[in-house]
Amino acid sequence: MRYESSVTSLSWIPSEAISGMATRVPFDVGVAHYDDPPPEMVEDLELLRKQDRFRFANELRAWIEVDDGVIVTIRPRNGVATPMSALPPISKSTEKRSAAIEERAVKR
């Protein structure tokens, strides 16, 4: 049986988080901007990115295959997005770890 899960975290700057004259200047003159609070449920991360609604996001996804109570396959997949550009998922090192985990699971 396959089990899948994911979690997304967003970084954003509300106006009340910036205090002090020196740190507020870039925001007050329009060089930087505050962010509206993100939605409670992220339905479309790409749309939020295009709307410049966050500073960066971490999207962690993984699935496992379980056979008779033993994890036989695992596939983690992590990604980072910024408003400026969507970066590809980080997968090289996780693929190597996944292969090692699969090899150990098969030997059991």
N, CA, C and O of each residue as an XYZ file, in Angstrom:
432
protein
N       0.829     -1.166      0.000
C       0.000      0.000      0.000
C       0.884      1.244      0.000
O       1.930      1.265      0.649
N       0.468      2.271     -0.723
C       1.225      3.523     -0.796
C       0.574      4.570      0.111
O      -0.646      4.734      0.131
N       1.428      5.270      0.860
C       0.997      6.381      1.703
C       1.731      7.626      1.232
O       2.952      7.614      1.075
N       0.986      8.695      1.008
C       1.579      9.956      0.563
C       1.230     11.066      1.540
O       0.173     11.052      2.171
N       2.148     12.038      1.654
C       1.883     13.186      2.503
C       2.697     14.377      2.019
O       3.701     14.219      1.325
N       2.249     15.571      2.396
C       2.994     16.778      2.052
C       2.688     17.870      3.073
O       1.670     17.842      3.765
N       3.597     18.823      3.141
C       3.418     19.993      3.999
C       4.096     21.172      3.293
O       5.136     21.014      2.653
N       3.489     22.348      3.423
C       4.042     23.560      2.815
C       4.139     24.641      3.877
O       3.191     24.869      4.629
N       5.278     25.302      3.939
C       5.429     26.443      4.837
C       5.737     27.681      4.001
O       6.477     27.615      3.019
N       5.163     28.803      4.402
C       5.373     30.066      3.692
C       6.009     31.081      4.636
O       5.687     31.121      5.823
N       6.903     31.889      4.110
C       7.488     32.985      4.863
C       6.910     34.284      4.294
O       6.930     34.503      3.083
N       6.398     35.137      5.175
C       5.807     36.398      4.741
C       6.092     37.467      5.787
O       6.412     37.145      6.930
N       5.979     38.741      5.406
C       6.278     39.849      6.310
C       5.028     40.712      6.484
O       4.670     41.472      5.585
N       4.364     40.597      7.636
C       3.228     41.489      7.910
C       3.746     42.864      8.343
O       4.863     42.978      8.847
N       2.947     43.886      8.147
C       3.398     45.247      8.464
C       3.763     45.414      9.933
O       4.686     46.163     10.252
N       3.065     44.737     10.828
C       3.358     44.891     12.260
C       4.679     44.228     12.672
O       5.132     44.413     13.801
N       5.290     43.471     11.785
C       6.555     42.810     12.118
C       7.752     43.751     11.980
O       8.827     43.458     12.503
N       7.584     44.866     11.291
C       8.690     45.794     11.061
C       8.512     47.002     11.971
O       7.507     47.709     11.893
N       9.487     47.230     12.825
C       9.417     48.382     13.727
C      10.738     49.142     13.666
O      11.750     48.618     13.200
N      10.712     50.365     14.137
C      11.929     51.168     14.118
C      12.059     51.932     12.817
O      11.748     51.412     11.745
N      12.510     53.146     12.914
C      12.592     54.034     11.758
C      13.480     53.465     10.647
O      13.088     53.464      9.480
N      14.655     52.988     10.998
C      15.609     52.531      9.976
C      15.107     51.306      9.222
O      15.296     51.217      8.008
N      14.480     50.370      9.903
C      14.020     49.159      9.218
C      12.738     49.386      8.431
O      12.446     48.626      7.507
N      11.964     50.415      8.772
C      10.716     50.698      8.061
C      10.937     51.483      6.770
O      10.089     51.451      5.879
N      12.057     52.184      6.657
C      12.288     53.075      5.515
C      12.087     52.378      4.167
O      11.342     52.903      3.338
N      12.713     51.221      3.902
C      12.504     50.593      2.584
C      11.030     50.279      2.307
O      10.587     50.340      1.160
N      10.288     49.948      3.336
C       8.873     49.641      3.170
C       8.069     50.921      2.947
O       7.167     50.957      2.110
N       8.399     51.964      3.695
C       7.656     53.225      3.595
C       7.869     53.943      2.262
O       6.964     54.617      1.770
N       9.063     53.803      1.674
C       9.323     54.480      0.392
C       9.004     53.599     -0.813
O       9.143     54.043     -1.952
N       8.582     52.366     -0.580
C       8.135     51.502     -1.675
C       9.199     50.607     -2.284
O       8.929     49.923     -3.271
N      10.399     50.594     -1.723
C      11.447     49.698     -2.237
C      11.101     48.249     -1.901
O      11.320     47.344     -2.706
N      10.563     48.042     -0.709
C      10.107     46.713     -0.278
C       8.615     46.823      0.041
O       8.073     47.925      0.124
N       7.960     45.680      0.217
C       6.528     45.726      0.536
C       6.194     44.693      1.603
O       6.862     43.669      1.752
N       5.138     45.005      2.333
C       4.621     44.053      3.310
C       3.802     43.013      2.568
O       3.409     43.216      1.419
N       3.552     41.905      3.234
C       2.756     40.843      2.621
C       1.418     40.706      3.335
O       1.338     40.834      4.557
N       0.372     40.445      2.561
C      -0.912     40.095      3.162
C      -0.772     38.710      3.782
O       0.027     37.902      3.308
N      -1.531     38.424      4.827
C      -1.448     37.073      5.412
C      -1.777     36.003      4.368
O      -2.686     36.186      3.559
N      -1.049     34.899      4.385
C      -1.339     33.826      3.429
C      -2.650     33.122      3.805
O      -3.112     33.231      4.941
N      -3.236     32.412      2.860
C      -4.458     31.668      3.180
C      -4.156     30.536      4.162
O      -3.021     30.068      4.250
N      -5.166     30.108      4.889
C      -4.969     28.994      5.839
C      -4.645     27.701      5.111
O      -3.847     26.897      5.594
N      -5.252     27.496      3.962
C      -4.975     26.318      3.130
C      -4.371     26.791      1.812
O      -4.959     27.624      1.121
N      -3.215     26.272      1.465
C      -2.568     26.633      0.198
C      -3.095     25.678     -0.872
O      -2.739     24.500     -0.909
N      -3.943     26.211     -1.734
C      -4.515     25.409     -2.814
C      -3.636     25.447     -4.058
O      -3.497     24.445     -4.759
N      -3.032     26.627     -4.331
C      -2.256     26.798     -5.556
C      -1.002     27.625     -5.239
O      -1.032     28.855     -5.297
N       0.090     26.945     -4.907
C       1.332     27.619     -4.535
C       1.869     28.448     -5.697
O       2.377     29.549     -5.482
N       1.767     27.948     -6.898
C       2.265     28.670     -8.075
C       1.517     29.989     -8.262
O       2.135     30.998     -8.602
N       0.217     30.003     -8.051
C      -0.558     31.236     -8.171
C      -0.120     32.247     -7.103
O       0.037     33.431     -7.402
N       0.077     31.788     -5.867
C       0.558     32.677     -4.808
C       1.935     33.241     -5.148
O       2.218     34.408     -4.874
N       2.786     32.413     -5.745
C       4.120     32.872     -6.150
C       4.014     33.959     -7.211
O       4.690     34.983     -7.118
N       3.176     33.747     -8.214
C       3.003     34.742     -9.281
C       2.426     36.052     -8.750
O       2.703     37.122     -9.294
N       1.626     35.969     -7.691
C       1.036     37.167     -7.088
C       1.969     37.812     -6.064
O       1.598     38.805     -5.437
N       3.179     37.262     -5.883
C       4.169     37.791     -4.938
C       3.598     37.879     -3.527
O       3.745     38.895     -2.848
N       2.939     36.789     -3.091
C       2.250     36.775     -1.799
C       3.116     36.259     -0.653
O       2.655     36.241      0.488
N       4.353     35.838     -0.916
C       5.226     35.329      0.136
C       6.672     35.579     -0.229
O       6.988     35.900     -1.375
N       7.560     35.429      0.759
C       9.000     35.616      0.523
C       9.632     34.352     -0.020
O      10.370     34.394     -1.005
N       9.345     33.229      0.616
C       9.772     31.932      0.093
C       8.857     30.864      0.670
O       8.161     31.080      1.663
N       8.879     29.710      0.023
C       8.052     28.596      0.480
C       8.874     27.321      0.438
O       9.721     27.136     -0.436
N       8.611     26.457      1.386
C       9.190     25.113      1.377
C       8.048     24.132      1.208
O       7.087     24.140      1.978
N       8.156     23.304      0.216
C       7.141     22.292     -0.027
C       7.815     20.926      0.106
O       8.682     20.564     -0.689
N       7.402     20.188      1.112
C       7.976     18.874      1.375
C       6.946     17.813      1.036
O       5.818     17.851      1.528
N       7.329     16.882      0.209
C       6.434     15.801     -0.201
C       7.174     14.475     -0.089
O       8.390     14.403     -0.267
N       6.427     13.451      0.203
C       7.039     12.118      0.267
C       5.953     11.053      0.118
O       4.780     11.291      0.405
N       6.371      9.890     -0.333
C       5.480      8.737     -0.306
C       6.288      7.510      0.068
O       7.495      7.446     -0.164
N       5.603      6.541      0.648
C       6.240      5.270      0.995
C       5.351      4.138      0.512
O       4.131      4.281      0.420
N       5.967      3.039      0.214
C       5.256      1.794     -0.092
C       5.467      0.871      1.094
O       6.593      0.674      1.549
N       4.376      0.309      1.591
C       4.440     -0.604      2.721
C       3.907     -1.958      2.279
O       2.825     -2.055      1.701
N       4.682     -3.000      2.559
C       4.267     -4.363      2.230
C       4.344     -5.210      3.494
O       5.427     -5.423      4.040
N       3.225     -5.679      3.946
C       3.153     -6.537      5.137
C       3.789     -5.852      6.356
O       4.504     -6.483      7.135
N       3.509     -4.529      6.505
C       4.008     -3.788      7.660
C       5.444     -3.312      7.555
O       5.959     -2.712      8.498
N       6.109     -3.566      6.423
C       7.501     -3.164      6.230
C       7.568     -2.113      5.122
O       7.002     -2.301      4.045
N       8.267     -1.000      5.393
C       8.463      0.018      4.357
C       9.438     -0.541      3.333
O      10.583     -0.851      3.662
N       8.983     -0.669      2.095
C       9.834     -1.237      1.054
C      10.351     -0.184      0.084
O      11.353     -0.411     -0.595
N       9.682      0.967      0.006
C      10.112      2.051     -0.875
C       9.790      3.380     -0.210
O       8.750      3.534      0.431
N      10.699      4.337     -0.372
C      10.448      5.685      0.126
C      10.920      6.663     -0.935
O      11.976      6.473     -1.538
N      10.139      7.706     -1.160
C      10.508      8.724     -2.142
C      10.238     10.114     -1.577
O       9.137     10.641     -1.734
N      11.228     10.713     -0.922
C      11.063     12.100     -0.490
C      11.284     13.035     -1.671
O      12.047     12.720     -2.585
N      10.632     14.156     -1.650
C      10.810     15.150     -2.714
C      10.582     16.522     -2.095
O       9.488     16.812     -1.610
N      11.606     17.366     -2.109
C      11.538     18.682     -1.487
C      11.672     19.748     -2.556
O      12.389     19.569     -3.541
N      10.988     20.844     -2.361
C      11.082     21.949     -3.301
C      11.045     23.276     -2.580
O      10.487     23.389     -1.488
N      11.640     24.273     -3.194
C      11.637     25.619     -2.646
C      11.161     26.547     -3.748
O      11.566     26.408     -4.902
N      10.303     27.492     -3.397
C       9.827     28.472     -4.366
C      10.037     29.859     -3.802
O       9.896     30.079     -2.599
N      10.374     30.790     -4.667
C      10.467     32.190     -4.272
C       9.606     32.980     -5.250
O       9.343     32.505     -6.354
N       9.163     34.174     -4.867
C       8.365     34.960     -5.802
C       9.105     35.279     -7.097
O       8.477     35.438     -8.144
N      10.421     35.373     -7.038
C      11.189     35.720     -8.236
C      11.263     34.564     -9.226
O      11.205     34.782    -10.436
N      11.392     33.341     -8.727
C      11.507     32.197     -9.629
C      11.190     30.924     -8.875
O      11.468     30.804     -7.682
N      10.613     29.990     -9.575
C      10.359     28.683     -8.979
C      11.592     27.827     -9.213
O      12.029     27.662    -10.352
N      12.143     27.293     -8.163
C      13.318     26.446     -8.281
C      12.882     24.990     -8.443
O      11.842     24.604     -7.909
N      13.645     24.180     -9.161
C      13.263     22.781     -9.323
C      13.392     22.025     -8.004
O      14.166     22.427     -7.135
N      12.654     20.949     -7.848
C      12.768     20.154     -6.621
C      14.185     19.656     -6.409
O      14.904     19.356     -7.362
N      14.573     19.574     -5.157
C      15.878     19.029     -4.800
C      15.725     17.516     -4.779
O      14.965     16.986     -3.968
N      16.437     16.808     -5.662
C      16.177     15.376     -5.729
C      17.417     14.501     -5.812
O      17.324     13.316     -5.490
N      18.571     15.010     -6.221
C      19.743     14.146     -6.390
C      20.093     13.378     -5.123
O      20.172     12.150     -5.139
N      20.301     14.095     -4.031
C      20.724     13.417     -2.813
C      19.608     12.545     -2.247
O      19.883     11.488     -1.680
N      18.348     12.972     -2.391
C      17.264     12.163     -1.856
C      17.110     10.877     -2.659
O      16.724      9.851     -2.101
N      17.400     10.911     -3.939
C      17.325      9.695     -4.742
C      18.359      8.678     -4.266
O      18.070      7.483     -4.203
N      19.562      9.143     -3.932
C      20.598      8.231     -3.435
C      20.176      7.627     -2.100
O      20.333      6.427     -1.876
N      19.628      8.481     -1.199
C      19.172      7.967      0.090
C      18.027      6.991     -0.109
O      17.965      5.962      0.564
N      17.114      7.304     -1.032
C      15.982      6.427     -1.294
C      16.462      5.059     -1.769
O      15.938      4.031     -1.339
N      17.456      5.044     -2.655
C      17.985      3.780     -3.156
C      18.596      2.968     -2.023
O      18.417      1.752     -1.961
N      19.323      3.640     -1.121
C      19.938      2.937      0.010
C      18.870      2.380      0.943
O      19.010      1.266      1.446
N      17.811      3.138      1.178
C      16.725      2.658      2.042
C      16.027      1.476      1.397
O      15.717      0.490      2.067
N      15.778      1.572      0.092
C      15.138      0.463     -0.614
C      15.993     -0.793     -0.531
O      15.480     -1.888     -0.305
N      17.311     -0.628     -0.717
C      18.212     -1.779     -0.679
C      18.169     -2.445      0.694
O      18.127     -3.672      0.784
N      18.180     -1.645      1.765
C      18.101     -2.212      3.123
C      16.763     -2.910      3.344
O      16.712     -3.977      3.958
N      15.669     -2.308      2.844
C      14.346     -2.885      3.036
C      14.229     -4.229      2.329
O      13.624     -5.162      2.857
N      14.804     -4.328      1.140
C      14.740     -5.570      0.360
C      15.548     -6.680      1.045
O      15.156     -7.846      0.998
N      16.669     -6.325      1.678
C      17.510     -7.324      2.329
C      16.862     -7.921      3.573
O      17.237     -9.016      3.992
N      15.891     -7.221      4.174
C      15.252     -7.709      5.402
C      14.475     -8.949      5.190
O      13.883     -9.476      6.131
